[in-house]
Amino acid sequence: MLLTADNKVQTWGDNSKGQLGIGTVGPSATKNTFQDVPGLDNVREIAAGCDYTLALKFDGTVWAWGDNSKGQLGDGTGGGSSAFSNKPVQVKGLPVNPSTQASQPGGTGTGTGTDATQGTGPSVREIVAGYDHAYALTSEDKVLSWGNNDNGQLGDAATTDNSVRTTTQQATGLPSVQSISAGRGYGLAVRTDEDGDHSNDIIAWGQNNFGQLGSGDDLKHTLRDNDQYVTVFPQADEPDNPFTRVTAGSGQTSYAY
């Protein structure tokens, strides 16, 4: 997919789970040339997971389409192998900045994005799509998450092993972060700490079967029952080379730069 200069989204390829967002689904709907996602405009950022897509609009709302078998569309539905949406639906429960919200047009022709259920306060500044879970990073450096949670990758420190979240949850098991990335069953982030003691530390949590958390073992970190995230690289060990970004690959490989 691509984001055009006039802030529209174009997609092409496999459409077996509606991941092109064009209102059709199935092998016969697969496209080998790009298609506009109908009704979706004023988009400033896009992110692609496995068979699903997220789009962040200038009004602060987030829209999703495609596979929803693990609740990764965040619209309160999903869970089950046949769940999908072939057109954009709004992710529920994310904060919307009221100062920009009213000045922007709607995303799918269904309104202005001023639905009060989206709340007010800090805005979403970044979206991240993992294999089948997703993160939204707010202007206050807080993480909201939704989708598959079978390895604790949502960072919500849930006390029960509820493996699917169909709406956004605050990642209460994580500190404030300035950058975040989602892989297959795990997450990485660069910390921001108000007291400065841990600023730019790289942390990781979730699945660790291939050592992708960088913890020196293959034990996963679900953040449940007082479990803690892993500090992969303390910034204090590299004072002259501040970390700014991380990337979590779907093939269980992690990068920092």
MOMO-V876016 format. One record per backbone hydrogen bond with DSSP energy under -0.5 kcal/mol. CO is the residue of the C=O (numbers start at 1). NH is the residue of the N-H. If there is no record, write none. Layout:
co->(CO;CO)
nh->(NH;NH)
This chain:
co->(2;2;4;7;8;9;10;11;13;15;15;18;26;27;31;35;36;37;39;40;42;45;47;49;51;52;53;54;55;55;56;56;57;61;62;63;64;65;66;68;68;69;70;71;74;80;83;85;86;89;92;95;96;97;97;98;100;101;115;116;123;126;128;128;130;131;132;133;134;135;136;136;137;137;138;141;142;143;144;145;146;147;149;152;155;160;161;163;164;165;166;169;170;171;176;179;181;183;183;185;186;187;188;189;189;190;190;191;193;198;201;201;202;202;203;204;205;206;208;211;220;221;224;230;230;233;234;235;236;238;245;247;247;249;249;253;255)
nh->(4;10;7;43;4;37;2;35;31;18;26;21;29;30;13;11;38;40;41;9;58;56;54;51;67;49;65;47;57;63;44;45;60;57;91;55;89;53;85;71;79;80;165;74;92;83;68;66;23;64;168;124;98;100;101;102;103;104;118;119;139;137;130;135;50;50;148;130;146;128;138;144;125;126;141;177;138;171;136;169;134;165;152;155;173;162;163;149;166;147;76;145;172;174;192;190;188;131;185;207;183;205;181;191;203;178;179;200;196;201;191;203;232;233;189;230;187;221;211;214;222;206;227;204;232;202;237;238;239;241;257;249;255;184;252;249;247)
